[in-house]
Amino acid sequence: MIYGSVCSGIEAATVAWHGLGWRPAFFSEIEAFPCAVLKHYYDAPNHGDMTKFKGWPDAALDVLVGGTPCQSFSVAGLRKGLDDPRGNLTLVYLAIAARYRPKWLVWENVPGVLSDATGAFGAFLGGLGQLGYGFAYRILDAQYFGVPQRRRRVFVVGCLGDWRRAAAVLFEPESLRRDLAP
């Protein structure tokens, strides 16, 4: 699988997917430290600012992954939602999906996005539907996946034309049991 990663950070997706043989086509990160990490460890280009995606080269993607900034949705923040430029990157993610048309999408954010007063989550899901993606979403907590901390996140998986395949990814039976080996 070939994927593009936006809001890449130090690239957790690549760490997770490398063992599966998945390869990054590109990253998109603007912060100095994560950019240095990406440059040091990976050969894929970092296109930088995701709002400049129209100038990026063409790429055939199987997956688009990204966790757009959470500050505008977090209950610990000002909760400006789409009225905050960082929150508006949620819609830029949709525009990137429209340009590259990958079969799969993976997006994550904080649970506060579900109660955002600007309707960002509804706009995001509506945008996925308009682009032809079937989708499923679920709140997952890192403590049930071998990470020694509570870290709840909303994950959305989209599959071009088929919500059942997206749902199968998020609702696989192993994680539903929450009975993982220590």
Accessible surface in RSA format (square Angstrom, percent):
REM  Atomic radii and reference values for relative SASA: ProtOr
REM  Chains: A
REM  Algorithm: Lee & Richards
REM  Probe-radius: 1.40
REM  Slices: 20
REM RES _ NUM      All-atoms   Total-Side   Main-Chain    Non-polar    All polar
REM                ABS   REL    ABS   REL    ABS   REL    ABS   REL    ABS   REL
RES MET A   1    86.01  44.5  53.03  35.1  32.99  78.5  32.20  27.4  53.82  71.3
RES ILE A   2    40.22  22.9  40.22  30.0   0.00   0.0  40.22  29.0   0.00   0.0
RES TYR A   3     0.01   0.0   0.01   0.0   0.00   0.0   0.00   0.0   0.01   0.0
RES GLY A   4     0.00   0.0   0.00   N/A   0.00   0.0   0.00   0.0   0.00   0.0
RES SER A   5     3.52   3.0   3.52   4.7   0.00   0.0   0.00   0.0   3.52   4.9
RES VAL A   6     0.65   0.4   0.00   0.0   0.65   1.6   0.00   0.0   0.65   1.8
RES CYS A   7    36.52  27.6  13.35  14.9  23.17  54.4  14.73  37.3  21.78  23.5
RES SER A   8    10.95   9.3   0.00   0.0  10.95  25.2   2.21   4.7   8.74  12.2
RES GLY A   9    23.93  29.5   0.00   N/A  23.93  29.5  23.81  65.3   0.11   0.3
RES ILE A  10    99.55  56.6  91.46  68.1   8.08  19.5  91.46  65.9   8.08  21.9
RES GLU A  11     2.33   1.3   1.50   1.1   0.83   2.0   0.38   0.7   1.96   1.6
RES ALA A  12    79.81  73.4  68.19 105.2  11.62  26.4  72.90 102.7   6.91  18.3
RES ALA A  13    20.81  19.1  10.39  16.0  10.41  23.7  17.14  24.1   3.67   9.7
RES THR A  14     4.45   3.2   4.45   4.5   0.00   0.0   4.45   6.0   0.00   0.0
RES VAL A  15   109.30  71.9  90.48  81.9  18.82  45.4  95.08  82.6  14.22  38.6
RES ALA A  16    68.36  62.9  41.49  64.0  26.87  61.1  51.78  72.9  16.58  43.9
RES TRP A  17    37.35  15.0  37.35  18.1   0.00   0.0  15.97   8.5  21.38  34.7
RES HIS A  18   133.39  72.9 127.12  88.4   6.27  16.0  81.47  84.0  51.92  60.4
RES GLY A  19    75.20  92.7   0.00   N/A  75.20  92.7  39.73 109.0  35.47  79.4
RES LEU A  20   115.76  64.5  85.61  61.2  30.15  75.8  91.43  64.2  24.33  65.5
RES GLY A  21    49.94  61.6   0.00   N/A  49.94  61.6  35.00  96.0  14.94  33.5
RES TRP A  22    55.53  22.3  52.42  25.4   3.12   7.3  40.57  21.6  14.96  24.3
RES ARG A  23   151.68  63.7 151.63  77.3   0.05   0.1  56.31  77.0  95.37  57.8
RES PRO A  24    34.88  25.4  20.80  19.0  14.08  51.2  20.80  17.2  14.08  87.5
RES ALA A  25    27.59  25.4   9.04  13.9  18.55  42.2  16.96  23.9  10.63  28.2
RES PHE A  26     1.34   0.7   1.34   0.8   0.00   0.0   1.34   0.8   0.00   0.0
RES PHE A  27     0.27   0.1   0.27   0.2   0.00   0.0   0.27   0.2   0.00   0.0
RES SER A  28     2.15   1.8   0.82   1.1   1.33   3.1   0.04   0.1   2.11   3.0
RES GLU A  29    17.61  10.1  13.46  10.2   4.15   9.9   3.27   6.3  14.33  11.7
RES ILE A  30   118.32  67.3  90.85  67.7  27.47  66.2  94.79  68.3  23.53  63.9
RES GLU A  31   105.61  60.6 103.77  78.5   1.84   4.4  35.51  68.7  70.10  57.2
RES ALA A  32    85.49  78.6  68.62 105.9  16.86  38.4  76.19 107.3   9.29  24.6
RES PHE A  33   145.00  72.5 137.28  85.0   7.72  20.1 141.78  86.0   3.22   9.2
RES PRO A  34    22.18  16.2  22.18  20.2   0.00   0.0  22.18  18.3   0.00   0.0
RES CYS A  35    34.93  26.4  30.79  34.3   4.14   9.7  20.69  52.4  14.24  15.4
RES ALA A  36    59.90  55.1  48.18  74.3  11.72  26.7  55.46  78.1   4.43  11.7
RES VAL A  37    27.68  18.2  25.33  22.9   2.34   5.6  27.61  24.0   0.06   0.2
RES LEU A  38     3.40   1.9   2.42   1.7   0.99   2.5   2.61   1.8   0.79   2.1
RES LYS A  39   179.32  87.5 155.23  95.2  24.09  57.4 106.53  95.9  72.79  77.5
RES HIS A  40   141.97  77.6 109.98  76.4  31.99  81.8  71.40  73.6  70.57  82.1
RES TYR A  41   149.01  69.6 119.41  67.9  29.61  77.0  79.69  59.9  69.32  85.5
RES TYR A  42    51.01  23.8  38.21  21.7  12.80  33.3  30.12  22.6  20.88  25.7
RES ASP A  43   155.45 108.9 120.15 119.6  35.30  83.5  41.70  98.1 113.75 113.4
RES ALA A  44    19.21  17.7   1.93   3.0  17.28  39.3   7.54  10.6  11.67  30.9
RES PRO A  45    71.78  52.3  61.38  55.9  10.40  37.8  71.78  59.3   0.00   0.0
RES ASN A  46    55.85  38.5  25.00  24.2  30.86  74.3  17.29  41.6  38.56  37.3
RES HIS A  47    42.93  23.5  18.77  13.0  24.16  61.8  12.03  12.4  30.91  36.0
RES GLY A  48    18.36  22.6   0.00   N/A  18.36  22.6  18.04  49.5   0.31   0.7
RES ASP A  49    50.03  35.0  45.30  45.1   4.72  11.2  15.35  36.1  34.68  34.6
RES MET A  50     9.50   4.9   7.19   4.8   2.32   5.5   5.96   5.1   3.54   4.7
RES THR A  51    68.27  48.6  46.32  47.0  21.95  52.3  38.89  52.2  29.38  44.4
RES LYS A  52   138.50  67.6 128.35  78.8  10.15  24.2  93.61  84.3  44.89  47.8
RES PHE A  53    17.14   8.6  17.14  10.6   0.00   0.0  17.14  10.4   0.00   0.0
RES LYS A  54   171.20  83.5 146.88  90.1  24.31  57.9  91.66  82.5  79.53  84.7
RES GLY A  55    71.35  88.0   0.00   N/A  71.35  88.0  38.10 104.5  33.25  74.5
RES TRP A  56    15.73   6.3  10.09   4.9   5.64  13.2  10.29   5.5   5.44   8.8
RES PRO A  57    83.17  60.6  71.72  65.4  11.45  41.6  82.58  68.2   0.60   3.7
RES ASP A  58   126.12  88.3 100.55 100.1  25.57  60.5  37.19  87.5  88.93  88.7
RES ALA A  59    34.19  31.4  12.73  19.6  21.46  48.8  24.11  33.9  10.08  26.7
RES ALA A  60    94.18  86.6  69.57 107.4  24.60  56.0  78.80 111.0  15.37  40.7
RES LEU A  61    14.21   7.9   0.00   0.0  14.21  35.7   0.80   0.6  13.41  36.1
RES ASP A  62    51.23  35.9  50.51  50.3   0.72   1.7   2.51   5.9  48.72  48.6
RES VAL A  63     2.63   1.7   2.63   2.4   0.00   0.0   2.63   2.3   0.00   0.0
RES LEU A  64     0.00   0.0   0.00   0.0   0.00   0.0   0.00   0.0   0.00   0.0
RES VAL A  65    16.95  11.2  16.95  15.3   0.00   0.0  16.95  14.7   0.00   0.0
RES GLY A  66     4.82   5.9   0.00   N/A   4.82   5.9   4.48  12.3   0.34   0.8
RES GLY A  67    20.94  25.8   0.00   N/A  20.94  25.8   2.75   7.5  18.20  40.8
RES THR A  68     3.55   2.5   0.01   0.0   3.53   8.4   0.01   0.0   3.53   5.3
RES PRO A  69    32.35  23.6  22.58  20.6   9.76  35.5  32.30  26.7   0.05   0.3
RES CYS A  70    43.49  32.9  41.59  46.4   1.91   4.5   5.45  13.8  38.04  41.0
RES GLN A  71    90.50  50.6  84.88  62.0   5.62  13.4  36.00  76.6  54.50  41.3
RES SER A  72     1.60   1.4   0.00   0.0   1.60   3.7   1.59   3.4   0.02   0.0
RES PHE A  73     0.58   0.3   0.00   0.0   0.58   1.5   0.58   0.3   0.00   0.0
RES SER A  74    23.64  20.0  22.74  30.3   0.90   2.1   8.50  18.1  15.13  21.2
RES VAL A  75   120.91  79.6  95.72  86.7  25.19  60.7  95.74  83.2  25.16  68.2
RES ALA A  76    99.12  91.1  57.05  88.0  42.06  95.7  67.87  95.6  31.25  82.8
RES GLY A  77    35.91  44.3   0.00   N/A  35.91  44.3  20.29  55.7  15.61  35.0
RES LEU A  78   148.34  82.6 121.47  86.9  26.87  67.6 125.07  87.8  23.27  62.6
RES ARG A  79    69.58  29.2  55.56  28.3  14.02  33.4  32.52  44.4  37.06  22.5
RES LYS A  80   107.06  52.2 100.53  61.7   6.53  15.5  54.42  49.0  52.63  56.1
RES GLY A  81     0.00   0.0   0.00   N/A   0.00   0.0   0.00   0.0   0.00   0.0
RES LEU A  82    37.31  20.8  24.90  17.8  12.41  31.2  24.90  17.5  12.41  33.4
RES ASP A  83   116.74  81.8  85.34  84.9  31.40  74.3  28.99  68.2  87.75  87.5
RES ASP A  84    10.39   7.3   9.20   9.2   1.18   2.8   3.10   7.3   7.29   7.3
RES PRO A  85   111.35  81.2 101.10  92.2  10.26  37.3 107.05  88.4   4.31  26.8
RES ARG A  86   104.85  44.0 104.19  53.1   0.66   1.6  41.86  57.2  62.99  38.2
RES GLY A  87     0.01   0.0   0.00   N/A   0.01   0.0   0.01   0.0   0.00   0.0
RES ASN A  88    63.21  43.6  63.18  61.1   0.03   0.1   4.34  10.5  58.86  56.9
RES LEU A  89    30.47  17.0  30.47  21.8   0.00   0.0  30.47  21.4   0.00   0.0
RES THR A  90     0.41   0.3   0.41   0.4   0.00   0.0   0.33   0.4   0.08   0.1
RES LEU A  91    63.28  35.2  57.63  41.2   5.65  14.2  58.05  40.8   5.23  14.1
RES VAL A  92    28.35  18.7  26.72  24.2   1.63   3.9  28.25  24.6   0.10   0.3
RES TYR A  93     0.03   0.0   0.03   0.0   0.00   0.0   0.03   0.0   0.00   0.0
RES LEU A  94    17.80   9.9  17.23  12.3   0.58   1.5  17.46  12.3   0.34   0.9
RES ALA A  95    38.64  35.5  29.41  45.4   9.23  21.0  35.99  50.7   2.65   7.0
RES ILE A  96     0.00   0.0   0.00   0.0   0.00   0.0   0.00   0.0   0.00   0.0
RES ALA A  97     0.00   0.0   0.00   0.0   0.00   0.0   0.00   0.0   0.00   0.0
RES ALA A  98    42.58  39.2  29.64  45.7  12.95  29.5  29.99  42.2  12.60  33.4
RES ARG A  99    78.13  32.8  45.74  23.3  32.39  77.1  33.22  45.4  44.91  27.2
RES TYR A 100    18.80   8.8   2.98   1.7  15.82  41.2   5.82   4.4  12.98  16.0
RES ARG A 101   103.25  43.3  88.65  45.2  14.60  34.8  45.43  62.1  57.82  35.0
RES PRO A 102     0.04   0.0   0.00   0.0   0.04   0.1   0.04   0.0   0.00   0.0
RES LYS A 103    80.62  39.3  77.90  47.8   2.73   6.5  47.39  42.7  33.24  35.4
RES TRP A 104    35.03  14.1  35.03  17.0   0.00   0.0  25.09  13.4   9.95  16.1
RES LEU A 105     2.88   1.6   2.88   2.1   0.00   0.0   2.88   2.0   0.00   0.0
RES VAL A 106    31.58  20.8  31.58  28.6   0.00   0.0  31.58  27.4   0.00   0.0
RES TRP A 107     1.40   0.6   1.12   0.5   0.28   0.7   1.40   0.7   0.00   0.0
RES GLU A 108    51.60  29.6  51.53  39.0   0.07   0.2  19.88  38.5  31.72  25.9
RES ASN A 109     2.04   1.4   0.00   0.0   2.04   4.9   2.04   4.9   0.00   0.0
RES VAL A 110    13.45   8.9  13.45  12.2   0.00   0.0  13.45  11.7   0.00   0.0
RES PRO A 111    32.09  23.4  27.12  24.7   4.97  18.1  27.41  22.6   4.68  29.1
RES GLY A 112     7.06   8.7   0.00   N/A   7.06   8.7   3.10   8.5   3.97   8.9
RES VAL A 113     1.08   0.7   0.00   0.0   1.08   2.6   0.00   0.0   1.08   2.9
RES LEU A 114    74.22  41.3  42.73  30.6  31.48  79.1  42.97  30.2  31.24  84.1
RES SER A 115    77.89  65.8  54.11  72.2  23.78  54.8  52.03 110.8  25.86  36.2
RES ASP A 116    14.85  10.4   1.13   1.1  13.72  32.4   1.01   2.4  13.84  13.8
RES ALA A 117   104.17  95.8  61.43  94.8  42.74  97.2  72.06 101.5  32.12  85.1
RES THR A 118    47.47  33.8  18.96  19.2  28.51  68.0  27.98  37.6  19.50  29.5
RES GLY A 119    37.30  46.0   0.00   N/A  37.30  46.0  33.27  91.3   4.03   9.0
RES ALA A 120     0.01   0.0   0.00   0.0   0.01   0.0   0.00   0.0   0.01   0.0
RES PHE A 121    16.10   8.1  15.42   9.5   0.68   1.8  15.57   9.4   0.53   1.5
RES GLY A 122    48.43  59.7   0.00   N/A  48.43  59.7  36.04  98.9  12.39  27.8
RES ALA A 123    43.78  40.3  24.87  38.4  18.91  43.0  37.07  52.2   6.70  17.8
RES PHE A 124     0.87   0.4   0.87   0.5   0.00   0.0   0.87   0.5   0.00   0.0
RES LEU A 125    25.00  13.9  23.90  17.1   1.10   2.8  24.15  17.0   0.85   2.3
RES GLY A 126    38.58  47.6   0.00   N/A  38.58  47.6  35.77  98.2   2.81   6.3
RES GLY A 127    12.16  15.0   0.00   N/A  12.16  15.0  10.26  28.2   1.90   4.2
RES LEU A 128     0.71   0.4   0.71   0.5   0.00   0.0   0.71   0.5   0.00   0.0
RES GLY A 129    40.36  49.8   0.00   N/A  40.36  49.8  23.52  64.5  16.84  37.7
RES GLN A 130   166.87  93.3 126.94  92.8  39.93  95.1  47.88 101.9 118.98  90.2
RES LEU A 131    37.87  21.1  32.75  23.4   5.12  12.9  35.95  25.2   1.92   5.2
RES GLY A 132    36.56  45.1   0.00   N/A  36.56  45.1  31.58  86.6   4.98  11.2
RES TYR A 133     5.95   2.8   0.00   0.0   5.95  15.5   0.73   0.6   5.22   6.4
RES GLY A 134    13.94  17.2   0.00   N/A  13.94  17.2  12.86  35.3   1.08   2.4
RES PHE A 135    60.72  30.4  48.07  29.8  12.65  32.9  48.07  29.1  12.65  36.2
RES ALA A 136    11.60  10.7   5.84   9.0   5.76  13.1  11.60  16.3   0.00   0.0
RES TYR A 137    98.16  45.8  85.53  48.7  12.63  32.9  41.06  30.9  57.10  70.4
RES ARG A 138    26.69  11.2  20.88  10.6   5.81  13.8  14.78  20.2  11.91   7.2
RES ILE A 139    52.26  29.7  40.03  29.8  12.22  29.5  40.03  28.8  12.22  33.2
RES LEU A 140    29.94  16.7  27.98  20.0   1.96   4.9  28.94  20.3   1.00   2.7
RES ASP A 141    10.71   7.5   9.89   9.8   0.83   2.0   5.03  11.8   5.68   5.7
RES ALA A 142    19.34  17.8  13.07  20.2   6.27  14.3  17.97  25.3   1.37   3.6
RES GLN A 143    69.28  38.7  48.20  35.2  21.08  50.2   9.71  20.7  59.57  45.2
RES TYR A 144    69.74  32.6  65.87  37.5   3.87  10.1  37.15  27.9  32.59  40.2
RES PHE A 145    90.75  45.4  65.91  40.8  24.84  64.6  69.74  42.3  21.01  60.1
RES GLY A 146    68.88  84.9   0.00   N/A  68.88  84.9  39.12 107.4  29.75  66.6
RES VAL A 147    62.89  41.4  59.17  53.6   3.72   9.0  60.33  52.4   2.56   6.9
RES PRO A 148   137.60 100.3  97.57  88.9  40.02 145.5 113.78  93.9  23.82 148.0
RES GLN A 149    90.82  50.8  79.31  58.0  11.51  27.4  32.31  68.8  58.51  44.4
RES ARG A 150   192.17  80.7 166.76  85.0  25.41  60.5  45.18  61.7 146.99  89.1
RES ARG A 151   118.83  49.9 112.24  57.2   6.59  15.7  24.26  33.2  94.57  57.3
RES ARG A 152   118.53  49.8 113.37  57.8   5.15  12.3  37.24  50.9  81.28  49.3
RES ARG A 153    43.50  18.3  43.50  22.2   0.00   0.0   8.84  12.1  34.66  21.0
RES VAL A 154     0.00   0.0   0.00   0.0   0.00   0.0   0.00   0.0   0.00   0.0
RES PHE A 155    57.13  28.6  57.13  35.4   0.00   0.0  57.13  34.6   0.00   0.0
RES VAL A 156     2.07   1.4   1.74   1.6   0.33   0.8   1.74   1.5   0.33   0.9
RES VAL A 157     5.81   3.8   5.81   5.3   0.00   0.0   5.81   5.1   0.00   0.0
RES GLY A 158     0.03   0.0   0.00   N/A   0.03   0.0   0.00   0.0   0.03   0.1
RES CYS A 159     0.00   0.0   0.00   0.0   0.00   0.0   0.00   0.0   0.00   0.0
RES LEU A 160    50.08  27.9  44.17  31.6   5.91  14.8  44.17  31.0   5.91  15.9
RES GLY A 161    66.12  81.5   0.00   N/A  66.12  81.5  33.88  93.0  32.24  72.2
RES ASP A 162    30.22  21.2  27.62  27.5   2.61   6.2  11.87  27.9  18.36  18.3
RES TRP A 163   144.02  57.8 143.04  69.2   0.98   2.3 124.69  66.5  19.33  31.4
RES ARG A 164   153.16  64.3 146.72  74.8   6.44  15.3  55.05  75.2  98.11  59.5
RES ARG A 165   116.04  48.7 112.25  57.2   3.79   9.0  35.19  48.1  80.86  49.0
RES ALA A 166     0.00   0.0   0.00   0.0   0.00   0.0   0.00   0.0   0.00   0.0
RES ALA A 167    19.31  17.8  18.95  29.2   0.36   0.8  19.20  27.0   0.10   0.3
RES ALA A 168    67.45  62.0  48.79  75.3  18.67  42.5  59.67  84.0   7.78  20.6
RES VAL A 169    78.33  51.5  62.69  56.8  15.64  37.7  69.39  60.3   8.94  24.3
RES LEU A 170    11.37   6.3   8.53   6.1   2.84   7.1   9.83   6.9   1.53   4.1
RES PHE A 171    88.40  44.2  75.24  46.6  13.16  34.2  75.24  45.6  13.16  37.7
RES GLU A 172    62.73  36.0  60.29  45.6   2.45   5.8  43.24  83.6  19.49  15.9
RES PRO A 173    98.21  71.6  96.90  88.3   1.31   4.8  97.71  80.7   0.51   3.2
RES GLU A 174   100.69  57.8 100.16  75.8   0.53   1.3  50.70  98.1  49.98  40.8
RES SER A 175     7.30   6.2   4.41   5.9   2.89   6.6   4.33   9.2   2.97   4.2
RES LEU A 176    92.51  51.5  69.43  49.7  23.08  58.0  70.29  49.4  22.22  59.8
RES ARG A 177   136.17  57.2 108.21  55.2  27.96  66.6  65.75  89.9  70.42  42.7
RES ARG A 178   120.79  50.7  97.20  49.5  23.59  56.2  25.67  35.1  95.12  57.7
RES ASP A 179   101.17  70.9  87.79  87.4  13.38  31.6  19.76  46.5  81.41  81.2
RES LEU A 180    74.67  41.6  49.97  35.8  24.70  62.1  52.10  36.6  22.57  60.7
RES ALA A 181    90.55  83.3  60.84  93.9  29.71  67.6  67.28  94.8  23.27  61.6
RES PRO A 182   179.91 131.1 107.26  97.8  72.66 264.1 147.82 122.0  32.10 199.5
END  Absolute sums over single chains surface
CHAIN  1 A     9837.5       7485.0       2352.4       5971.1       3866.3
END  Absolute sums over all chains
TOTAL          9837.5       7485.0       2352.4       5971.1       3866.3
